[in-house]
Amino acid sequence: MPLIHPRWPLGLVLLAAVQPVLAAGDDGYPIEIEHALGVTVIEEKPERVATVAWANHEVPLALGVVPVGFPATTFGDDDGDGLWPWVEQRLDELDAAPPNLFDEGDGIDFEAVAASQPDVILAAYSALSRSDYDTLSKIAPVVAYPEAPWSSGWRDMIRLNSAGMGMAEEGEALIARLEAQVEQQIAEHPELAGKSAMLISHIKPTDLSQINFYNDNDARVRFLHEIGLTSPQFVTDSSVDGRFAGSISAERIDEIADVDIIITYGGEPLVERLNEHMLTSRLPAVEQGSLVLLGNNPTGTAANPTPLSIPWVLDDYVERLAEAARKRQQP
């Protein structure tokens, strides 16, 4: 898993990223793909692609392939049809029939995946257990995550899943297109460069004694780094041992005082509570309104970058971050 440093050019990030294809014959097959759970061998180009876990279906869709099945979404689905709006838009562009949606509310629906009769199962961004992987592998070859559960970046998701489809070159072209869009936003918002940001995963308005946050192993935080933001040191320090989240007690609130931008899931009631609380109200980011609020809606979901959500939400998300950065006045 590449470490994306906020000062690295995107080209250097690309060079550091995982390279999944280990071997191939003269005709391009078989393909061997190494990942955290083993080595997957794909004997011939898959015709029927299924995906499990979060957002993996966006890779084939972005490359013009409609999966035979993928999970329904329950978070950030604005109209209750099991599809994010950027996925729905892409399906319309491809003139695709209504998709076969797996219900993963209680975990992977192995029977539904098997019934879709896939030639390959994509799960480069997931938390597959060994048992999950072994069960899915009885159905079709499985492409799992490169190192740790839920830590794959969007490039890794594209690179591994596209390789599993026999479309590695097309995957690289997709990465290049998305990088160009991100670079454009960086150029248009220089006020973000070097600002620190903290992505808080959960705050209870009724209990501010503990603040939970995502750290540098999380794809959402790494995406903030890509657009020029940095993490406070205690956030980076919590990234050891593969963990992608941490927590800090309110008694240590002074360690957050230098954070320029606070990003969190919540609404105005949370803002009111932060401003009323004897400790959080002293935070400069709270006092100056340097907050970005993400809700259970498409924009909040798209803060976790995926192949189709990046172009859908990028302009709005970066502008909201830039607005928060402009509010933040240094002492």
DOSEMI-298234 format. One record per residue (C-alpha): residue in one letter; x, y, z. Coordinates in nm, 2 decimals, padded with zeros to 4 digits, always signed. Layout:
residues N
{residuo->A&px->X&py->Y&pz->Z}
...
END
This chain:
residues 331
{residuo->M&px->+00.00&py->+00.00&pz->+00.00}
{residuo->P&px->+00.16&py->+00.33&pz->-00.10}
{residuo->L&px->+00.20&py->+00.60&pz->+00.15}
{residuo->I&px->+00.06&py->+00.92&pz->-00.01}
{residuo->H&px->+00.26&py->+01.22&pz->+00.12}
{residuo->P&px->+00.08&py->+01.55&pz->+00.07}
{residuo->R&px->+00.39&py->+01.70&pz->-00.10}
{residuo->W&px->+00.44&py->+01.42&pz->-00.35}
{residuo->P&px->+00.34&py->+01.49&pz->-00.71}
{residuo->L&px->+00.07&py->+01.25&pz->-00.83}
{residuo->G&px->+00.32&py->+01.09&pz->-01.07}
{residuo->L&px->+00.53&py->+00.98&pz->-00.77}
{residuo->V&px->+00.22&py->+00.84&pz->-00.61}
{residuo->L&px->+00.15&py->+00.64&pz->-00.92}
{residuo->L&px->+00.50&py->+00.49&pz->-00.92}
{residuo->A&px->+00.47&py->+00.39&pz->-00.56}
{residuo->A&px->+00.13&py->+00.22&pz->-00.61}
{residuo->V&px->+00.07&py->-00.16&pz->-00.61}
{residuo->Q&px->+00.15&py->-00.34&pz->-00.94}
{residuo->P&px->-00.08&py->-00.64&pz->-00.94}
{residuo->V&px->+00.00&py->-00.84&pz->-01.25}
{residuo->L&px->+00.28&py->-01.08&pz->-01.17}
{residuo->A&px->+00.28&py->-01.30&pz->-01.48}
{residuo->A&px->+00.10&py->-01.36&pz->-01.81}
{residuo->G&px->+00.14&py->-01.59&pz->-02.11}
{residuo->D&px->+00.20&py->-01.47&pz->-02.47}
{residuo->D&px->-00.17&py->-01.42&pz->-02.52}
{residuo->G&px->-00.20&py->-01.22&pz->-02.20}
{residuo->Y&px->-00.33&py->-01.52&pz->-02.00}
{residuo->P&px->-00.31&py->-01.67&pz->-01.75}
{residuo->I&px->-00.29&py->-01.36&pz->-01.53}
{residuo->E&px->-00.16&py->-01.40&pz->-01.17}
{residuo->I&px->-00.26&py->-01.13&pz->-00.92}
{residuo->E&px->-00.10&py->-01.11&pz->-00.58}
{residuo->H&px->-00.30&py->-00.98&pz->-00.29}
{residuo->A&px->-00.32&py->-01.00&pz->+00.09}
{residuo->L&px->-00.50&py->-01.34&pz->+00.08}
{residuo->G&px->-00.29&py->-01.51&pz->-00.18}
{residuo->V&px->-00.24&py->-01.53&pz->-00.55}
{residuo->T&px->-00.54&py->-01.54&pz->-00.79}
{residuo->V&px->-00.50&py->-01.70&pz->-01.13}
{residuo->I&px->-00.73&py->-01.59&pz->-01.41}
{residuo->E&px->-00.70&py->-01.84&pz->-01.70}
{residuo->E&px->-00.89&py->-01.64&pz->-01.96}
{residuo->K&px->-01.06&py->-01.30&pz->-02.01}
{residuo->P&px->-01.37&py->-01.29&pz->-01.78}
{residuo->E&px->-01.70&py->-01.22&pz->-01.95}
{residuo->R&px->-01.92&py->-01.21&pz->-01.64}
{residuo->V&px->-01.79&py->-00.98&pz->-01.36}
{residuo->A&px->-01.94&py->-00.97&pz->-01.01}
{residuo->T&px->-01.83&py->-00.76&pz->-00.72}
{residuo->V&px->-01.87&py->-00.76&pz->-00.35}
{residuo->A&px->-01.81&py->-00.50&pz->-00.07}
{residuo->W&px->-01.79&py->-00.12&pz->-00.12}
{residuo->A&px->-01.77&py->+00.04&pz->-00.46}
{residuo->N&px->-01.58&py->-00.23&pz->-00.65}
{residuo->H&px->-01.85&py->-00.23&pz->-00.91}
{residuo->E&px->-01.75&py->+00.12&pz->-01.01}
{residuo->V&px->-01.43&py->+00.00&pz->-01.18}
{residuo->P&px->-01.60&py->-00.22&pz->-01.44}
{residuo->L&px->-01.88&py->+00.04&pz->-01.49}
{residuo->A&px->-01.62&py->+00.31&pz->-01.54}
{residuo->L&px->-01.45&py->+00.09&pz->-01.80}
{residuo->G&px->-01.78&py->+00.02&pz->-01.98}
{residuo->V&px->-01.86&py->-00.32&pz->-01.84}
{residuo->V&px->-02.19&py->-00.38&pz->-01.65}
{residuo->P&px->-02.14&py->-00.64&pz->-01.37}
{residuo->V&px->-02.37&py->-00.93&pz->-01.35}
{residuo->G&px->-02.42&py->-00.84&pz->-00.98}
{residuo->F&px->-02.30&py->-00.60&pz->-00.72}
{residuo->P&px->-02.41&py->-00.50&pz->-00.37}
{residuo->A&px->-02.69&py->-00.26&pz->-00.30}
{residuo->T&px->-02.59&py->+00.05&pz->-00.11}
{residuo->T&px->-02.77&py->+00.15&pz->+00.21}
{residuo->F&px->-02.56&py->+00.46&pz->+00.30}
{residuo->G&px->-02.59&py->+00.78&pz->+00.10}
{residuo->D&px->-02.86&py->+00.64&pz->-00.12}
{residuo->D&px->-03.08&py->+00.94&pz->-00.17}
{residuo->D&px->-03.38&py->+00.77&pz->-00.33}
{residuo->G&px->-03.37&py->+00.42&pz->-00.18}
{residuo->D&px->-03.31&py->+00.23&pz->-00.50}
{residuo->G&px->-02.98&py->+00.08&pz->-00.38}
{residuo->L&px->-02.77&py->+00.29&pz->-00.61}
{residuo->W&px->-02.56&py->+00.59&pz->-00.56}
{residuo->P&px->-02.65&py->+00.87&pz->-00.81}
{residuo->W&px->-02.31&py->+00.85&pz->-00.99}
{residuo->V&px->-02.37&py->+00.48&pz->-01.04}
{residuo->E&px->-02.72&py->+00.54&pz->-01.16}
{residuo->Q&px->-02.59&py->+00.80&pz->-01.40}
{residuo->R&px->-02.33&py->+00.56&pz->-01.54}
{residuo->L&px->-02.58&py->+00.28&pz->-01.59}
{residuo->D&px->-02.80&py->+00.53&pz->-01.78}
{residuo->E&px->-02.50&py->+00.62&pz->-02.00}
{residuo->L&px->-02.44&py->+00.26&pz->-02.07}
{residuo->D&px->-02.81&py->+00.20&pz->-02.14}
{residuo->A&px->-02.79&py->-00.09&pz->-01.90}
{residuo->A&px->-03.08&py->-00.29&pz->-01.76}
{residuo->P&px->-03.16&py->-00.27&pz->-01.39}
{residuo->P&px->-02.87&py->-00.44&pz->-01.21}
{residuo->N&px->-02.88&py->-00.75&pz->-01.00}
{residuo->L&px->-02.82&py->-00.61&pz->-00.65}
{residuo->F&px->-02.68&py->-00.83&pz->-00.36}
{residuo->D&px->-02.81&py->-00.77&pz->-00.01}
{residuo->E&px->-02.50&py->-00.73&pz->+00.21}
{residuo->G&px->-02.69&py->-00.61&pz->+00.52}
{residuo->D&px->-02.58&py->-00.92&pz->+00.71}
{residuo->G&px->-02.26&py->-00.99&pz->+00.52}
{residuo->I&px->-02.19&py->-01.13&pz->+00.18}
{residuo->D&px->-02.48&py->-01.31&pz->+00.02}
{residuo->F&px->-02.28&py->-01.60&pz->-00.12}
{residuo->E&px->-02.58&py->-01.77&pz->-00.27}
{residuo->A&px->-02.67&py->-01.46&pz->-00.47}
{residuo->V&px->-02.31&py->-01.42&pz->-00.59}
{residuo->A&px->-02.31&py->-01.78&pz->-00.70}
{residuo->A&px->-02.64&py->-01.74&pz->-00.88}
{residuo->S&px->-02.50&py->-01.46&pz->-01.09}
{residuo->Q&px->-02.25&py->-01.71&pz->-01.24}
{residuo->P&px->-01.95&py->-01.48&pz->-01.25}
{residuo->D&px->-01.62&py->-01.56&pz->-01.42}
{residuo->V&px->-01.44&py->-01.33&pz->-01.17}
{residuo->I&px->-01.53&py->-01.16&pz->-00.83}
{residuo->L&px->-01.38&py->-00.82&pz->-00.76}
{residuo->A&px->-01.31&py->-00.71&pz->-00.40}
{residuo->A&px->-01.00&py->-00.50&pz->-00.41}
{residuo->Y&px->-01.16&py->-00.26&pz->-00.16}
{residuo->S&px->-01.30&py->-00.48&pz->+00.11}
{residuo->A&px->-01.24&py->-00.65&pz->+00.44}
{residuo->L&px->-01.28&py->-01.01&pz->+00.32}
{residuo->S&px->-01.19&py->-01.26&pz->+00.58}
{residuo->R&px->-01.00&py->-01.58&pz->+00.50}
{residuo->S&px->-01.33&py->-01.77&pz->+00.53}
{residuo->D&px->-01.51&py->-01.52&pz->+00.29}
{residuo->Y&px->-01.23&py->-01.55&pz->+00.04}
{residuo->D&px->-01.22&py->-01.93&pz->+00.05}
{residuo->T&px->-01.60&py->-01.95&pz->+00.00}
{residuo->L&px->-01.60&py->-01.70&pz->-00.28}
{residuo->S&px->-01.31&py->-01.87&pz->-00.45}
{residuo->K&px->-01.53&py->-02.18&pz->-00.49}
{residuo->I&px->-01.75&py->-01.97&pz->-00.71}
{residuo->A&px->-01.49&py->-01.79&pz->-00.92}
{residuo->P&px->-01.14&py->-01.64&pz->-00.89}
{residuo->V&px->-01.14&py->-01.36&pz->-00.64}
{residuo->V&px->-00.93&py->-01.04&pz->-00.64}
{residuo->A&px->-00.89&py->-00.92&pz->-00.28}
{residuo->Y&px->-00.72&py->-00.62&pz->-00.12}
{residuo->P&px->-00.34&py->-00.56&pz->-00.16}
{residuo->E&px->-00.25&py->-00.54&pz->+00.21}
{residuo->A&px->-00.49&py->-00.45&pz->+00.49}
{residuo->P&px->-00.87&py->-00.46&pz->+00.51}
{residuo->W&px->-01.04&py->-00.13&pz->+00.40}
{residuo->S&px->-00.71&py->+00.04&pz->+00.33}
{residuo->S&px->-00.70&py->+00.02&pz->-00.05}
{residuo->G&px->-00.67&py->+00.36&pz->-00.22}
{residuo->W&px->-00.88&py->+00.44&pz->-00.52}
{residuo->R&px->-00.58&py->+00.37&pz->-00.75}
{residuo->D&px->-00.53&py->+00.03&pz->-00.59}
{residuo->M&px->-00.90&py->-00.04&pz->-00.64}
{residuo->I&px->-00.88&py->+00.05&pz->-01.00}
{residuo->R&px->-00.55&py->-00.12&pz->-01.07}
{residuo->L&px->-00.63&py->-00.46&pz->-00.90}
{residuo->N&px->-00.99&py->-00.48&pz->-01.03}
{residuo->S&px->-00.91&py->-00.38&pz->-01.38}
{residuo->A&px->-00.62&py->-00.64&pz->-01.39}
{residuo->G&px->-00.88&py->-00.90&pz->-01.27}
{residuo->M&px->-01.09&py->-00.81&pz->-01.57}
{residuo->G&px->-00.80&py->-00.83&pz->-01.81}
{residuo->M&px->-00.82&py->-00.46&pz->-01.86}
{residuo->A&px->-00.51&py->-00.34&pz->-01.69}
{residuo->E&px->-00.42&py->-00.08&pz->-01.96}
{residuo->E&px->-00.77&py->+00.06&pz->-01.95}
{residuo->G&px->-00.74&py->+00.09&pz->-01.58}
{residuo->E&px->-00.42&py->+00.29&pz->-01.60}
{residuo->A&px->-00.59&py->+00.52&pz->-01.85}
{residuo->L&px->-00.88&py->+00.57&pz->-01.61}
{residuo->I&px->-00.63&py->+00.65&pz->-01.33}
{residuo->A&px->-00.46&py->+00.91&pz->-01.54}
{residuo->R&px->-00.79&py->+01.08&pz->-01.63}
{residuo->L&px->-00.89&py->+01.10&pz->-01.26}
{residuo->E&px->-00.55&py->+01.23&pz->-01.16}
{residuo->A&px->-00.58&py->+01.51&pz->-01.42}
{residuo->Q&px->-00.91&py->+01.62&pz->-01.26}
{residuo->V&px->-00.76&py->+01.62&pz->-00.91}
{residuo->E&px->-00.45&py->+01.81&pz->-01.03}
{residuo->Q&px->-00.68&py->+02.08&pz->-01.18}
{residuo->Q&px->-00.86&py->+02.12&pz->-00.85}
{residuo->I&px->-00.53&py->+02.16&pz->-00.67}
{residuo->A&px->-00.42&py->+02.43&pz->-00.91}
{residuo->E&px->-00.75&py->+02.62&pz->-00.87}
{residuo->H&px->-00.74&py->+02.60&pz->-00.48}
{residuo->P&px->-00.39&py->+02.69&pz->-00.36}
{residuo->E&px->-00.54&py->+02.80&pz->-00.02}
{residuo->L&px->-00.56&py->+02.43&pz->+00.07}
{residuo->A&px->-00.18&py->+02.37&pz->+00.05}
{residuo->G&px->-00.03&py->+02.29&pz->+00.38}
{residuo->K&px->-00.36&py->+02.33&pz->+00.58}
{residuo->S&px->-00.42&py->+02.06&pz->+00.84}
{residuo->A&px->-00.74&py->+01.87&pz->+00.85}
{residuo->M&px->-00.90&py->+01.62&pz->+01.08}
{residuo->L&px->-01.18&py->+01.38&pz->+00.96}
{residuo->I&px->-01.39&py->+01.30&pz->+01.26}
{residuo->S&px->-01.58&py->+00.98&pz->+01.22}
{residuo->H&px->-01.83&py->+01.02&pz->+01.50}
{residuo->I&px->-01.93&py->+01.28&pz->+01.76}
{residuo->K&px->-02.23&py->+01.24&pz->+01.98}
{residuo->P&px->-02.38&py->+01.59&pz->+02.04}
{residuo->T&px->-02.49&py->+01.45&pz->+02.38}
{residuo->D&px->-02.14&py->+01.32&pz->+02.47}
{residuo->L&px->-01.83&py->+01.51&pz->+02.36}
{residuo->S&px->-01.60&py->+01.33&pz->+02.60}
{residuo->Q&px->-01.45&py->+01.12&pz->+02.32}
{residuo->I&px->-01.37&py->+01.22&pz->+01.97}
{residuo->N&px->-01.32&py->+00.94&pz->+01.71}
{residuo->F&px->-01.14&py->+01.01&pz->+01.39}
{residuo->Y&px->-01.00&py->+00.84&pz->+01.07}
{residuo->N&px->-00.63&py->+00.83&pz->+01.03}
{residuo->D&px->-00.37&py->+00.82&pz->+00.75}
{residuo->N&px->-00.46&py->+00.46&pz->+00.66}
{residuo->D&px->-00.81&py->+00.55&pz->+00.56}
{residuo->A&px->-00.88&py->+00.63&pz->+00.19}
{residuo->R&px->-01.08&py->+00.94&pz->+00.28}
{residuo->V&px->-00.78&py->+01.09&pz->+00.47}
{residuo->R&px->-00.53&py->+01.00&pz->+00.20}
{residuo->F&px->-00.76&py->+01.17&pz->-00.05}
{residuo->L&px->-00.74&py->+01.49&pz->+00.16}
{residuo->H&px->-00.36&py->+01.45&pz->+00.15}
{residuo->E&px->-00.37&py->+01.43&pz->-00.23}
{residuo->I&px->-00.54&py->+01.77&pz->-00.26}
{residuo->G&px->-00.28&py->+01.94&pz->-00.03}
{residuo->L&px->-00.41&py->+01.90&pz->+00.32}
{residuo->T&px->-00.20&py->+01.74&pz->+00.60}
{residuo->S&px->-00.28&py->+01.54&pz->+00.92}
{residuo->P&px->-00.21&py->+01.65&pz->+01.28}
{residuo->Q&px->+00.07&py->+01.45&pz->+01.43}
{residuo->F&px->-00.15&py->+01.26&pz->+01.67}
{residuo->V&px->-00.36&py->+01.14&pz->+01.38}
{residuo->T&px->-00.06&py->+01.02&pz->+01.19}
{residuo->D&px->+00.07&py->+00.85&pz->+01.51}
{residuo->S&px->-00.25&py->+00.65&pz->+01.54}
{residuo->S&px->-00.19&py->+00.49&pz->+01.20}
{residuo->V&px->+00.05&py->+00.22&pz->+01.33}
{residuo->D&px->-00.04&py->-00.15&pz->+01.31}
{residuo->G&px->-00.27&py->-00.11&pz->+01.01}
{residuo->R&px->-00.54&py->+00.07&pz->+01.21}
{residuo->F&px->-00.75&py->+00.32&pz->+01.01}
{residuo->A&px->-00.91&py->+00.50&pz->+01.30}
{residuo->G&px->-00.83&py->+00.64&pz->+01.64}
{residuo->S&px->-00.98&py->+00.84&pz->+01.93}
{residuo->I&px->-00.88&py->+01.12&pz->+02.16}
{residuo->S&px->-01.04&py->+01.23&pz->+02.49}
{residuo->A&px->-01.18&py->+01.58&pz->+02.54}
{residuo->E&px->-00.92&py->+01.63&pz->+02.81}
{residuo->R&px->-00.66&py->+01.64&pz->+02.53}
{residuo->I&px->-00.84&py->+01.90&pz->+02.33}
{residuo->D&px->-00.54&py->+02.12&pz->+02.32}
{residuo->E&px->-00.38&py->+01.88&pz->+02.08}
{residuo->I&px->-00.65&py->+01.97&pz->+01.83}
{residuo->A&px->-00.61&py->+02.34&pz->+01.87}
{residuo->D&px->-00.39&py->+02.38&pz->+01.56}
{residuo->V&px->-00.62&py->+02.19&pz->+01.32}
{residuo->D&px->-00.72&py->+02.42&pz->+01.05}
{residuo->I&px->-01.02&py->+02.23&pz->+00.91}
{residuo->I&px->-01.25&py->+01.99&pz->+01.09}
{residuo->I&px->-01.45&py->+01.75&pz->+00.87}
{residuo->T&px->-01.73&py->+01.54&pz->+01.03}
{residuo->Y&px->-02.06&py->+01.37&pz->+00.98}
{residuo->G&px->-02.34&py->+01.57&pz->+01.13}
{residuo->G&px->-02.56&py->+01.87&pz->+01.09}
{residuo->E&px->-02.64&py->+02.20&pz->+01.26}
{residuo->P&px->-02.74&py->+02.05&pz->+01.59}
{residuo->L&px->-02.38&py->+01.92&pz->+01.62}
{residuo->V&px->-02.24&py->+02.26&pz->+01.53}
{residuo->E&px->-02.45&py->+02.42&pz->+01.80}
{residuo->R&px->-02.33&py->+02.16&pz->+02.06}
{residuo->L&px->-01.97&py->+02.21&pz->+01.96}
{residuo->N&px->-02.01&py->+02.59&pz->+02.01}
{residuo->E&px->-02.18&py->+02.54&pz->+02.35}
{residuo->H&px->-01.94&py->+02.29&pz->+02.50}
{residuo->M&px->-01.68&py->+02.43&pz->+02.74}
{residuo->L&px->-01.39&py->+02.25&pz->+02.57}
{residuo->T&px->-01.47&py->+02.22&pz->+02.19}
{residuo->S&px->-01.60&py->+02.58&pz->+02.18}
{residuo->R&px->-01.24&py->+02.69&pz->+02.24}
{residuo->L&px->-01.11&py->+02.53&pz->+01.92}
{residuo->P&px->-01.02&py->+02.79&pz->+01.66}
{residuo->A&px->-01.17&py->+02.58&pz->+01.38}
{residuo->V&px->-01.50&py->+02.58&pz->+01.57}
{residuo->E&px->-01.49&py->+02.94&pz->+01.67}
{residuo->Q&px->-01.41&py->+03.05&pz->+01.31}
{residuo->G&px->-01.66&py->+02.81&pz->+01.15}
{residuo->S&px->-01.38&py->+02.62&pz->+00.96}
{residuo->L&px->-01.60&py->+02.31&pz->+00.95}
{residuo->V&px->-01.71&py->+02.08&pz->+00.66}
{residuo->L&px->-02.02&py->+01.88&pz->+00.75}
{residuo->L&px->-02.09&py->+01.55&pz->+00.57}
{residuo->G&px->-02.42&py->+01.38&pz->+00.61}
{residuo->N&px->-02.58&py->+01.05&pz->+00.53}
{residuo->N&px->-02.62&py->+01.17&pz->+00.17}
{residuo->P&px->-02.44&py->+01.13&pz->-00.16}
{residuo->T&px->-02.18&py->+01.40&pz->-00.09}
{residuo->G&px->-02.10&py->+01.25&pz->+00.25}
{residuo->T&px->-02.06&py->+00.91&pz->+00.08}
{residuo->A&px->-01.85&py->+01.05&pz->-00.20}
{residuo->A&px->-01.59&py->+01.18&pz->+00.05}
{residuo->N&px->-01.46&py->+00.83&pz->+00.03}
{residuo->P&px->-01.31&py->+00.85&pz->-00.32}
{residuo->T&px->-01.42&py->+00.59&pz->-00.58}
{residuo->P&px->-01.38&py->+00.58&pz->-00.96}
{residuo->L&px->-01.72&py->+00.73&pz->-01.04}
{residuo->S&px->-01.77&py->+00.94&pz->-00.73}
{residuo->I&px->-01.45&py->+01.15&pz->-00.78}
{residuo->P&px->-01.57&py->+01.33&pz->-01.10}
{residuo->W&px->-01.93&py->+01.35&pz->-00.96}
{residuo->V&px->-01.84&py->+01.53&pz->-00.63}
{residuo->L&px->-01.48&py->+01.66&pz->-00.67}
{residuo->D&px->-01.57&py->+02.02&pz->-00.76}
{residuo->D&px->-01.82&py->+02.07&pz->-00.48}
{residuo->Y&px->-01.62&py->+01.89&pz->-00.21}
{residuo->V&px->-01.29&py->+02.07&pz->-00.28}
{residuo->E&px->-01.48&py->+02.41&pz->-00.29}
{residuo->R&px->-01.63&py->+02.33&pz->+00.05}
{residuo->L&px->-01.29&py->+02.25&pz->+00.19}
{residuo->A&px->-01.14&py->+02.56&pz->+00.04}
{residuo->E&px->-01.42&py->+02.77&pz->+00.19}
{residuo->A&px->-01.34&py->+02.63&pz->+00.53}
{residuo->A&px->-00.97&py->+02.70&pz->+00.48}
{residuo->R&px->-01.04&py->+03.06&pz->+00.39}
{residuo->K&px->-01.23&py->+03.10&pz->+00.72}
{residuo->R&px->-00.93&py->+02.98&pz->+00.92}
{residuo->Q&px->-00.72&py->+03.26&pz->+01.05}
{residuo->Q&px->-00.39&py->+03.19&pz->+01.21}
{residuo->P&px->-00.31&py->+03.36&pz->+01.54}
END
